[in-house]
Amino acid sequence: MPTYEYVCEACGHEFERFQKMSDDPVRKCPECGRLEVRRRISSGGGILFKGPGFYATDYRKPHPSDEKKPKTEPKSKPDSGGSGSKKGDTSGD
């Protein structure tokens, strides 16, 4: 049920009522008793969507398995020898 804002055109009194959408608007001012009350257009309250059924990325806490893992393993540094031979390799002599 929404909360409606009202203002009395006679005395300027502003008030709110928690009503069903199907309820008739308030006509009588609770302050002065005159029948000059109008419903105001308001911005309403903010909406916060939480829970299942909405976008998976909205308001969720990160799961430990969702941590970003490196896609490839780091490349090894080339040998500083330049010829590509390993120490102790005697097969090429």
C-alpha positions in Angstrom: 0.0 0.0 0.0 1.4 3.4 -0.9 1.7 6.5 1.2 -0.1 9.5 -0.3 0.8 13.1 0.4 -2.0 15.7 0.8 -2.2 19.4 1.2 -5.1 21.6 2.4 -5.7 24.5 0.0 -7.5 26.5 2.8 -4.9 26.3 5.7 -1.8 24.9 4.0 -1.6 21.9 6.3 0.4 19.0 4.8 -0.1 15.4 5.8 0.3 11.8 4.6 -2.0 8.8 4.6 -1.1 5.2 4.2 -4.0 3.9 1.9 -4.9 1.3 -0.6 -4.8 2.3 -4.2 -8.5 1.6 -4.4 -9.4 3.9 -1.4 -11.0 7.3 -2.1 -8.8 10.3 -1.6 -9.0 12.3 1.6 -11.3 15.3 1.2 -11.5 16.8 4.7 -8.5 18.5 6.3 -7.7 17.0 9.8 -6.4 20.4 10.9 -9.2 22.9 9.9 -12.0 20.6 8.8 -12.6 22.2 5.5 -13.2 20.2 2.3 -10.3 21.7 0.3 -7.7 18.9 0.4 -5.8 17.9 -2.7 -3.5 14.9 -3.2 0.0 15.9 -4.2 2.2 14.2 -6.7 5.3 13.0 -4.9 8.6 11.5 -6.0 7.8 8.4 -3.9 10.4 6.2 -2.2 13.4 4.7 -3.7 13.2 1.1 -4.9 15.9 -1.4 -3.9 15.9 -4.7 -5.7 17.5 -7.6 -3.7 17.2 -11.3 -3.8 16.9 -13.9 -6.5 15.1 -13.1 -9.7 17.0 -9.9 -10.5 20.4 -9.5 -12.2 23.0 -11.8 -10.8 25.5 -9.0 -10.5 23.2 -6.6 -8.5 23.8 -6.4 -4.7 25.5 -9.8 -4.4 28.4 -10.6 -2.2 31.4 -11.9 -3.9 31.7 -15.7 -3.6 35.2 -17.1 -2.8 35.1 -19.3 -6.0 34.4 -16.2 -8.1 37.9 -14.8 -7.5 39.7 -13.9 -10.7 42.3 -16.5 -11.5 45.0 -15.9 -14.0 44.0 -17.1 -17.5 47.6 -18.2 -18.5 50.6 -19.2 -16.4 53.4 -16.7 -16.3 56.1 -17.3 -18.9 59.5 -18.5 -17.7 62.4 -16.2 -18.2 64.8 -17.3 -21.0 68.3 -18.6 -20.0 71.0 -16.0 -20.0 73.5 -18.4 -21.8 72.2 -17.5 -25.2 72.9 -20.9 -26.9 70.0 -22.7 -25.2 72.3 -25.5 -23.9 72.0 -26.6 -20.3 74.9 -27.0 -18.0 76.2 -30.5 -17.9 74.8 -31.3 -21.4 77.5 -33.3 -23.2 75.5 -34.7 -26.0 76.5 -32.0 -28.5 80.3 -32.3 -28.1 
